[in-house]
Amino acid sequence: MTDRRRVLFLCTGNSCRSQMGEGFLRELGGKGYEVHSAGSEPAECVHPLAIKAMAEVGIDISAHVPKDLGVYDEESFDLVITVCGGAKQSCPIFLGANANVHWDLEDPAGAEGSEEERTAFFREIRDEIRRRVEHLVETGEALNDDGESVRL
């Protein structure tokens, strides 16, 4: 029997936020977690600015690929974290979860402006995801945006 917690990060495109969440939890959680990510409408590739933002903090997600949520239909997870934000997106629902939390995070893939401005927004979202993942690893609990916590 293993003590590893199975965690799935979900969003629409699986190209930015969920990939960053997966990267951080793999790095910070180590062998205590088995981490996956997926999307309801997966993009063709991980967003280059997500790869760049994560590389800036020493985490390489360049080999990650967006996956369709359907690949996990027959699996169960200790925790599913949805990371969709605002009314522009609808987060997928995954029924094979012991617990669910939602992090309302804007999609940096939709950021407008210069490359410098878009990169700054990717960094902002990256840093927020890192704070939340660090909290999960340090305390064993994930916080919903409504303030409720889920203990693993």
N, C-alpha and C positions, 0 to 999 in steps of 0.2 A: 504494500500500500504506500502511496506517495503523499507527501504533504504539499505538493505543488498545487497552487490555485490556478484554475483555468479561467482566463479573462479574454473577452472578445470586445474590441472597440468597433463600433458601427457608425457609419455616416452614409451619406448619399453616394458620393463618388469614390470613396476610399483612396483619395489621392493626396490628401493633406493632413487634416486633423487626426483621423484614425490611424494613419501611418505614423505620425509623430507620437501619438499615444503608445502605439505598439513599440516604437523604437525606445522611448523613455522607459517603459516598464520592463522591457527586455534587459536594458542596461542597468537600471537602478534596482530592479527586483531580483535579478540574478536567477539562480536555480529555484527560487521559491515560487516562480510563476511560469506558466506556459501561456504565452501571449499570441493572440491572433487579431487580425482586423479584416473587415469586409465592408461592402457597400451594397445598397439596393439598386443602384445604377452605376456600376464601376466605370471609372474613367479608363482611358487607354493606357495611361502610365502615371506614375507618381509625379506630382508637380515638381518641376526643376527648382522652384524657390523653396519648396518644403525640404528637398534634399540639401540645398545650400544652407538653409537655416539650421538644420540638424547637424550638418558638418561643422558649423561654427562652434557647436558645443561638444564636438568630438563623437557624434553618433552618426554612423553611416547607414542610411536607409536607401542607398542607390540601387541595391539589388532587390528591393521590395517591389511587388507588383500588385495592382488593385485586383481584388477578388470579389466575386459575387457572393452575397450572403447565402445563396443556395448550397454552396459547398459545405456548409456547416449544418444543414437541415437535420442530419441524424446524430448530431453531437449535443452534449450538454456542457454548460459552463457554470462556474461558481459565481461569476459576475459578468454582466454585459453592460458596457458603458456606451451610451449614445452621445455623440458630440455634435449634433446638428444645432444650428442656431436660427432664431428668428422665424418669421412666417414664410420666408422664401423656400424653405425646405421642409420636407416631412421625414422624420427619422424612421428608419425601418424598425419593425418590431420583431424580436426574436423570442420564441416561446421556450427554447431549451435552456433557460437561465434560472438559477437558484435565486438570484437577486439582480435587479436592474437599477442603474442610476443614469441621470441625464445631466450632461454638461452643455449648457446653452452657449455655444461658441460660434461666432461668425465664421463663414467660410472664407479663408484668405484667398482661395482661387478666384473669387469674385472681386478682389481688390482692384481698384482703378488708380491711375496716376502713373508717375514715372516708375522705372524699375526700382529706384531707391525708395520711393514711397511704398510700393508693393512689398518690397523686401522688409521694410520696417514693420509692416502689418503682419507678415509671416512671423517675424521675431516676437511680436507682441503675443500672438496666439500660441506660438511655441513655448514662450515663457509661462503663460497661464497653464498650459497642459503640464509642463514640468512641475509647477507648484502643486497641482492636484495629484499627479502621480507620486511625487515625493511624500505627500500627506498619506496616500494609500500605503506606500511601502513602510513609512515610519510608524503608522498607527494601526494598520490592518483594517482601516475603514475608508470607505469612499463616500464623499459627500455629494448629495443631490444639490442642484441649484436652489431648491426650495428649503435647504437647511437640514433636511433629514440625512441621517447617515446610515450606511449599510456596513455592517461588520462582517469581515471574512473570517 
